Amino acid sequence: MKKKLATFMGLLALLVSLNMAHAAKKDFQGIINVNSASAEELMQLPGIGKSKADAIIAYRQSHPFKSVSELTEVKGIGPKMLEKIQSHISIDGNSTASTSVTNLPTKVTK
């Protein structure tokens, strides 16, 4: 019985932590110019972290992007990732992106 209870509590803790991670989802709006954006700006894109942002910058230093589809030449960015971010990127013009964090759990204090 104790083993079942421990297993149940472990699963419950896992589900709560997964829900908390999902709750801190970023809402992304705007466009990021992949030829001029900083790493911080690139990291606003869904699924782009520090290493992918750095890889985009390293790639564009020797191969400026001539089309959005060229992003698939960057290690870690495949067709699915490109599909996810394509509506938020450009190869020219100014970046107009902004993010806001929504649905964060709040701590109740008494």
Backbone as CSV, one residue per row, in Angstrom:
resi,resn,N_x,N_y,N_z,CA_x,CA_y,CA_z,C_x,C_y,C_z
1,MET,0.811,-1.184,0.000,0.000,0.000,0.000,0.866,1.265,0.000
2,LYS,1.946,1.282,0.807,2.826,2.432,0.864,3.511,2.659,-0.480
3,LYS,3.851,1.568,-1.149,4.520,1.676,-2.440,3.574,2.294,-3.471
4,LYS,2.304,1.894,-3.462,1.321,2.458,-4.386,1.093,3.930,-4.112
5,LEU,1.039,4.286,-2.831,0.850,5.683,-2.446,2.048,6.521,-2.888
6,ALA,3.248,5.996,-2.714,4.458,6.708,-3.122,4.482,6.892,-4.636
7,THR,4.085,5.860,-5.379,4.022,5.955,-6.842,2.996,6.998,-7.268
8,PHE,1.839,6.972,-6.633,0.786,7.942,-6.941,1.263,9.367,-6.656
9,MET,1.893,9.572,-5.523,2.373,10.909,-5.163,3.452,11.376,-6.138
10,GLY,4.310,10.468,-6.578,5.333,10.820,-7.558,4.716,11.249,-8.887
11,LEU,3.714,10.499,-9.332,3.026,10.852,-10.572,2.295,12.181,-10.442
12,LEU,1.683,12.403,-9.309,0.988,13.661,-9.068,1.963,14.841,-9.102
13,ALA,3.111,14.678,-8.485,4.134,15.733,-8.488,4.615,16.013,-9.913
14,LEU,4.787,14.974,-10.702,5.205,15.130,-12.089,4.164,15.901,-12.883
15,LEU,2.903,15.542,-12.722,1.832,16.235,-13.440,1.740,17.700,-13.041
16,VAL,1.902,17.992,-11.777,1.868,19.384,-11.317,3.020,20.168,-11.921
17,SER,4.224,19.591,-11.943,5.378,20.308,-12.495,5.228,20.528,-13.995
18,LEU,4.670,19.557,-14.699,4.438,19.736,-16.136,3.412,20.834,-16.386
19,ASN,2.385,20.884,-15.566,1.366,21.920,-15.699,1.959,23.298,-15.431
20,MET,2.841,23.416,-14.448,3.473,24.694,-14.124,4.346,25.154,-15.283
21,ALA,5.077,24.237,-15.906,5.918,24.599,-17.041,5.065,25.091,-18.201
22,HIS,3.945,24.452,-18.428,3.051,24.866,-19.500,2.396,26.208,-19.178
23,ALA,2.156,26.482,-17.918,1.472,27.705,-17.510,2.302,28.946,-17.791
24,ALA,3.612,28.829,-17.842,4.476,29.981,-18.070,4.774,30.182,-19.552
25,LYS,3.852,29.884,-20.395,4.003,29.981,-21.838,4.134,31.443,-22.279
26,LYS,5.064,31.696,-23.222,5.239,33.043,-23.744,4.298,33.268,-24.919
27,ASP,3.668,34.433,-24.925,2.878,34.850,-26.077,3.774,35.732,-26.930
28,PHE,4.000,35.335,-28.161,4.920,36.042,-29.047,4.136,36.805,-30.099
29,GLN,4.513,38.047,-30.301,3.884,38.859,-31.341,4.970,39.635,-32.067
30,GLY,4.795,39.812,-33.373,5.726,40.618,-34.144,6.615,39.796,-35.046
31,ILE,7.640,40.469,-35.555,8.569,39.879,-36.526,9.999,40.074,-36.031
32,ILE,10.815,39.045,-36.227,12.246,39.109,-35.924,13.010,39.021,-37.240
33,ASN,13.900,39.982,-37.480,14.773,39.937,-38.646,15.969,39.063,-38.291
34,VAL,16.051,37.886,-38.892,17.107,36.929,-38.541,18.484,37.371,-39.023
35,ASN,18.553,38.360,-39.908,19.844,38.863,-40.369,20.424,39.943,-39.462
36,SER,19.629,40.502,-38.567,20.146,41.573,-37.709,19.820,41.409,-36.227
37,ALA,19.008,40.446,-35.870,18.570,40.297,-34.479,19.705,39.846,-33.564
38,SER,19.650,40.329,-32.335,20.584,39.871,-31.301,20.159,38.478,-30.836
39,ALA,21.020,37.839,-30.075,20.679,36.527,-29.529,19.439,36.625,-28.655
40,GLU,19.343,37.688,-27.870,18.184,37.871,-26.990,16.896,38.000,-27.799
41,GLU,16.956,38.734,-28.911,15.774,38.864,-29.762,15.400,37.524,-30.388
42,LEU,16.392,36.790,-30.878,16.131,35.486,-31.487,15.530,34.516,-30.476
43,MET,15.933,34.630,-29.218,15.444,33.726,-28.177,13.976,33.985,-27.836
44,GLN,13.397,35.052,-28.343,11.968,35.295,-28.164,11.138,34.371,-29.053
45,LEU,11.746,33.840,-30.104,11.030,32.947,-31.010,10.714,31.629,-30.318
46,PRO,9.545,31.072,-30.580,9.176,29.787,-29.979,10.188,28.695,-30.344
47,GLY,10.724,28.025,-29.345,11.645,26.915,-29.573,13.094,27.308,-29.794
48,ILE,13.406,28.601,-29.744,14.787,29.046,-29.947,15.371,29.443,-28.595
49,GLY,16.386,28.699,-28.191,17.104,28.999,-26.957,18.454,29.612,-27.287
50,LYS,19.296,29.706,-26.290,20.608,30.348,-26.455,21.461,29.657,-27.510
51,SER,21.526,28.336,-27.495,22.416,27.641,-28.442,21.939,27.801,-29.890
52,LYS,20.627,27.736,-30.124,20.133,27.926,-31.498,20.282,29.374,-31.935
53,ALA,20.066,30.315,-31.018,20.264,31.727,-31.349,21.720,31.977,-31.733
54,ASP,22.644,31.425,-30.948,24.069,31.568,-31.250,24.420,30.917,-32.589
55,ALA,23.806,29.776,-32.890,24.059,29.092,-34.164,23.547,29.923,-35.347
56,ILE,22.395,30.568,-35.180,21.858,31.433,-36.248,22.819,32.587,-36.504
57,ILE,23.299,33.210,-35.432,24.219,34.344,-35.575,25.525,33.907,-36.223
58,ALA,26.071,32.770,-35.809,27.323,32.262,-36.388,27.142,31.970,-37.870
59,TYR,26.012,31.361,-38.238,25.764,31.031,-39.640,25.646,32.298,-40.485
60,ARG,24.897,33.279,-40.005,24.643,34.474,-40.823,25.878,35.352,-40.990
61,GLN,26.867,35.204,-40.107,28.099,35.988,-40.244,28.841,35.643,-41.520
62,SER,28.759,34.399,-41.945,29.424,34.009,-43.193,28.439,33.768,-44.336
63,HIS,27.163,33.617,-44.013,26.131,33.364,-45.023,24.861,34.150,-44.685
64,PRO,24.824,35.451,-44.944,23.582,36.183,-44.650,22.396,35.505,-45.339
65,PHE,21.291,35.431,-44.618,20.117,34.738,-45.138,19.516,35.510,-46.311
66,LYS,19.298,34.788,-47.412,18.648,35.374,-48.591,17.187,34.978,-48.654
67,SER,16.821,33.947,-47.883,15.423,33.532,-47.775,15.217,32.914,-46.393
68,VAL,13.996,32.953,-45.936,13.650,32.392,-44.642,13.937,30.892,-44.606
69,SER,13.724,30.211,-45.715,13.926,28.760,-45.762,15.380,28.359,-45.526
70,GLU,16.327,29.277,-45.722,17.743,28.982,-45.469,18.022,28.687,-44.001
71,LEU,17.116,29.041,-43.125,17.313,28.744,-41.704,17.489,27.256,-41.452
72,THR,16.961,26.423,-42.332,17.120,24.975,-42.143,18.568,24.536,-42.330
73,GLU,19.426,25.423,-42.814,20.858,25.118,-42.930,21.555,25.237,-41.572
74,VAL,20.904,25.871,-40.612,21.464,26.037,-39.270,21.207,24.762,-38.475
75,LYS,22.258,24.276,-37.820,22.131,23.049,-37.026,21.052,23.232,-35.967
76,GLY,20.148,22.263,-35.892,19.085,22.290,-34.895,17.782,22.880,-35.388
77,ILE,17.788,23.420,-36.605,16.551,23.983,-37.156,16.169,23.182,-38.392
78,GLY,15.105,22.433,-38.251,14.612,21.618,-39.352,13.310,22.178,-39.887
79,PRO,12.685,21.454,-40.805,11.430,21.921,-41.404,10.317,22.173,-40.387
80,LYS,10.210,21.329,-39.357,9.148,21.528,-38.359,9.383,22.800,-37.548
81,MET,10.626,23.026,-37.139,10.951,24.247,-36.391,10.706,25.470,-37.270
82,LEU,11.130,25.390,-38.521,10.917,26.513,-39.446,9.431,26.799,-39.594
83,GLU,8.626,25.765,-39.698,7.181,25.940,-39.818,6.612,26.653,-38.589
84,LYS,7.148,26.327,-37.425,6.662,26.913,-36.171,6.986,28.411,-36.081
85,ILE,8.152,28.826,-36.613,8.585,30.215,-36.447,8.443,31.068,-37.703
86,GLN,8.106,30.455,-38.822,8.115,31.141,-40.115,7.275,32.420,-40.135
87,SER,6.145,32.421,-39.482,5.292,33.608,-39.507,5.838,34.729,-38.620
88,HIS,6.905,34.458,-37.873,7.477,35.447,-36.962,8.855,35.934,-37.381
89,ILE,9.323,35.545,-38.568,10.680,35.926,-38.975,10.685,36.571,-40.351
90,SER,11.731,37.383,-40.582,11.964,37.968,-41.903,13.471,38.035,-42.116
91,ILE,13.870,38.360,-43.330,15.297,38.489,-43.639,15.696,39.943,-43.859
92,ASP,14.724,40.855,-43.804,15.027,42.281,-43.929,14.021,43.097,-43.122
93,GLY,14.286,44.375,-42.991,13.407,45.240,-42.218,13.749,45.209,-40.735
94,ASN,12.982,45.953,-39.971,13.205,46.048,-38.530,12.482,44.937,-37.788
95,SER,13.070,44.508,-36.674,12.393,43.573,-35.782,11.332,44.336,-35.015
96,THR,10.155,43.741,-34.904,9.043,44.398,-34.209,8.476,43.511,-33.108
97,ALA,9.246,42.546,-32.676,8.746,41.517,-31.756,8.601,42.012,-30.331
98,SER,7.644,41.410,-29.666,7.484,41.600,-28.227,6.901,40.323,-27.654
99,THR,7.232,40.051,-26.408,6.679,38.874,-25.746,6.062,39.301,-24.439
100,SER,5.119,38.520,-24.006,4.569,38.699,-22.666,4.341,37.321,-22.092
101,VAL,4.621,37.173,-20.839,4.421,35.893,-20.171,3.025,35.914,-19.568
102,THR,2.252,34.885,-19.895,0.880,34.846,-19.427,0.615,33.582,-18.623
103,ASN,-0.469,33.592,-17.910,-0.945,32.427,-17.168,0.044,31.935,-16.121
104,LEU,0.828,32.833,-15.555,1.753,32.415,-14.508,0.975,32.157,-13.226
105,PRO,1.318,31.094,-12.525,0.651,30.854,-11.248,1.026,31.964,-10.274
106,THR,0.108,32.352,-9.451,0.378,33.402,-8.486,0.484,32.808,-7.100
107,LYS,1.321,33.424,-6.295,1.506,32.973,-4.927,0.565,33.784,-4.045
108,VAL,-0.217,33.100,-3.275,-1.159,33.765,-2.381,-0.463,33.994,-1.053
109,THR,-0.448,35.255,-0.629,0.144,35.561,0.672,-0.944,36.070,1.593
110,LYS,-0.812,35.739,2.845,-1.820,36.155,3.826,-1.275,37.218,4.723
